[in-house]
């Protein structure tokens, strides 16, 4: 995407945000005037502007709405927004937002009777929702018109050069209105020798060149149109393309949807031609809540478990010569290395012969270290890693680069695990436990992938519960 185009798209999105802010401001001002003039029966309009609460609300309340929309709504490129979904989200967010304002700011206001409460709620909701949704619909309709008129286009490639790909391309370009595609070229799959698309589009290379092509041509849209017998390539393609999310949008032709059932979520149907794949399972508000929960539980745990920390530190020091804490480099969120903390459960220099995985009845473990590992007490210092943002309470267990490289040789989809913060506990840890070799690590991987495809706050609580059960029973592997 060119810098000029990016600036223009950013300006449209920025204007959209400011429109929300000013709508919230106008809605609050209108509601305040309504309360004063219609309910409290004030006759002098100047009373409104003399009330300090009017000015406080005019500044603070729109900021609150902006934060709500940032967490629970979408502030991405408005040219990709669905007006229907935006309408429904605006309604529900307006309703619950006004409900919160009502109980925190309005409930103790002047009332002549209880019907005043209903009038106030309805007035504030009406002002806010109508102003916001009308403004949003106007801006989104304008954005949609820019796409239809060809003023906004996204660099697009087609993966696959078969007759279905050619038919799809011809169908798209034959439309009277633009759908925002600027076709750069196409890639052949591994089995294709000659493609009918070569007479229509530039041949860019094969699938092995995908990463370089996306970067070189600043691709924003990818259409997958591979042959039926090449469905085994789809998982490989999705894995590779996922690295470029959320900038890159991936779409497939509808007859491929059946093989993706349960792996990806259908997001939006574009006309009759394409289905967009969305692998962002957890919404932004849950991601934010998950981080707040991580911080809160980490602070509480570090404080209330401090006597246990002191006891374990003393026992580790008595168990053998060496430091209390064991520090090791692991690969974390987005592939960034970090230093994980543990209570030392092994004798010092236990890995003098190179990286090794722990196993049952590991002779490298001290007697007290074996007890800690059974009850997973050695993992407690990782609450500090969680607090500073290197880890989460729940997420795939972090590994060393040495073992990640070995796993990737057999299971390239391991790279998905680096899309989230690693955790103190995980579904793989609960269901499988510690892995003693690479094969076992790959077996455990399926549980972590299952978690990624279904992650939610509710699932995190479920994993935490089962982790506590394992701890209480002392059945940790």
C-alpha positions, -999 to +999 in steps of 0.1 A: +000+000+000+014+034-010+021+060+017-004+084+002-032+058+000-024+047+036-027+083+048-060+088+030-074+056+046-061+066+080-077+101+076-111+085+069-108+063+100-097+092+121-127+113+110-149+083+118-135+083+154-139+121+158-175+118+146-182+093+173-167+116+199-186+147+188-219+127+185-214+116+221-207+152+231-238+166+213-260+137+227-250+145+263-255+183+258-289+177+243-299+153+271-287+178+297-308+205+281-338+182+279-335+174+316-332+210+327-360+224+305-385+195+302-381+176+335-368+202+360-389+229+343-361+255+342-371+286+322-337+302+319-315+286+293-284+300+309-289+277+339-276+249+316-243+265+310-239+276+346-240+239+358-205+225+362-218+190+356-227+200+321-191+209+313-177+178+331-200+156+312-193+173+279-156+164+283-155+131+302-185+112+288-174+113+252-140+100+262-157+071+280-177+063+248-146+064+227-129+039+250-161+017+249-161+017+211-123+011+209-127-021+231-160-035+219-164-021+184-141-018+154-120+012+145-101-003+116-103+008+080-140+019+075-140+007+039-141-028+052-169-023+077-203-039+073-231-014+077-256-040+091-231-053+117-222-017+126-259-009+131-265-038+154-233-032+174-241+005+178-276-004+191-264-028+218-234-007+228-256+024+231-281+005+251-257-009+277-236+022+277-266+044+285-276+018+311-243+023+329-245+061+327-280+059+340-271+040+372-239+059+378-248+095+370-285+099+366-303+077+391-298+102+420-309+133+400-340+153+406-372+133+399-408+142+403-420+106+399-406+073+387-417+079+351-390+105+351-364+077+352-379+061+321-381+094+303-345+102+311-332+068+300-352+069+268-341+104+260-304+098+265-305+065+246-324+081+217-301+111+215-270+090+216-281+061+194-298+082+167-269+107+164-242+081+164-259+056+140-270+082+115-235+097+114-219+062+111-242+051+083-235+083+063-198+078+066-199+041+058-222+047+029-197+073+016-169+047+021-189+021+002-195+045-026-158+052-029-151+015-034-179+011-059-166+040-079-131+026-079-117+054-059-104+029-032-088-003-043-067-030-025-037-048-040-050-083-047-035-116-059-051-149-068-035-182-056-043-209-082-043-207-120-070-232-129-102-227-149-122-219-117-097-191-109-101-177-144-139-179-142-138-162-108-115-134-121-137-128-151-168-127-129-153-101-106-140-077-134-173-080-153-193-065-125-206-030-132-195-018-097-161-022-082-155-044-052-122-028-044-099-053-060-067-041-078-054-074-093-016-075-093-012-110-106-015-146-097+005-175-082+004-210-096+001-239-072+027-267-073+008-289-097+000-264-123+022-263-154+003-239-176-025-216-165-054-201-185-050-170-162-017-161-179-036-144-207-054-121-182-031-116-153+006-113-146+023-145-134+041-137-102+055-171-091+047-202-072+034-207-036+070-209-023+074-173-033+043-162-014+060-143+015+083-123-008+054-114-032+032-102-004+059-079+008+072-067-025+038-058-040+023-047-006-006-071-011-038-065+010-062-091-004-056-128-013-081-149-031-075-187-028-088-206-058-070-239-058-082-272-073-103-297-055-075-322-053-052-296-038-072-290-007-043-303+014-025-271+005-052-249+021-040-254+056-005-247+046-016-215+029-037-203+058-008-209+081+015-188+060-010-160+053-019-158+090+015-141+097+003-111+078-030-106+097-047-082+103-033-062+073-040-091+049-075-102+041-079-138+029-109-151+009-118-184-007-143-195-032-175-209-015-171-246-025-140-247-003-158-237+029-167-273+038-131-283+044-126-252+067-156-261+089-144-258+125-110-244+116-119-208+106-149-186+110-169-172+082-169-134+085-186-119+056-200-127+022-188-104-006-215-105-033-219-141-045-182-147-052-161-149-020-162-158+016-137-140+039-118-161+064-114-146+099-090-164+123-093-137+150-114-158+175-112-136+206-128-101+203-108-070+214-128-065+246-120-101+258-083-096+250-083-064+271-103-081+299-079-111+298-049-088+303-066-069+332-074-103+348-038-114+343-025-083+361-050-085+389-045-122+397-007-118+394-006-090+420-030-109+443-010-141+440+024-125+445+011-108+476-008-136+493+017-163+483+047-144+495+050-166+527+049-197+504+076-181+482+098-175+512+093-212+524+101-226+489+131-203+485+145-217+518+139-253+508+154-248+474+185-233+489+188-262+514+182-289+487+214-283+468+241-258+459+229-231+434+206-201+431+170-201+442+156-191+409+162-207+375+163-184+345+160-196+310+154-179+276+121-189+260+103-177+229+072-157+236+045-135+220+053-128+183+085-147+186+102-123+210+126-140+234+121-135+272+136-149+304+112-172+322+115-176+360+112-208+380+121-221+414+152-243+407+141-279+407+174-295+394+210-297+404+231-269+391+246-273+355+219-300+348+222-292+311+260-293+307+256-317+278+231-294+259+194-288+259+174-317+275+137-322+284+126-333+318+112-368+321+096-390+348+120-398+377+146-374+362+179-379+380+187-343+374+159-332+398+166-327+434+144-346+458+126-314+468+126-303+431+106-335+422+080-326+448+077-291+434+073-304+399+046-328+410+026-300+425+039-275+399+051-252+426+082-244+406+061-224+381+049-199+407+075-172+400+060-169+365+034-147+380+060-120+377+064-128+340+026-124+337+026-092+356+051-075+333+034-087+301+057-115+290+032-142+297-005-148+305-022-170+330-036-192+302-018-198+270+005-223+252+035-232+273+066-213+260+095-234+246+132-228+238+141-219+203+162-252+201+130-273+205+108-249+184+130-254+154+128-292+159+090-291+162+086-268+132+104-294+110+075-318+116+047-294+125+050-260+108+016-249+123+034-245+156+040-209+145+003-202+154+012-206+191+034-175+188+004-154+180-007-152+217+012-148+250+025-180+264+009-191+297+016-205+331-009-232+323-025-244+291-050-268+277-021-290+266-005-288+300-038-299+317-047-327+292-012-339+285+013-326+310+051-323+306+066-336+274+098-356+276+107-356+238+098-338+206+072-364+196+054-358+228+056-321+223+040-325+189+012-347+205+006-319+231+005-293+203-029-305+191-044-294+225-028-260+222-040-255+187-075-266+198-073-238+225-062-212+199-092-220+176-117-217+205-101-193+230-123-172+251-126-159+286-149-187+295-124-213+282-096-197+302-116-200+334-123-237+326-086-243+321-077-225+353-103-247+371-089-279+358-054-267+366-064-262+402-079-297+402-046-312+389-027-292+416-049-304+444-047-340+433-010-338+427-014-356+394+008-333+373+028-353+348 
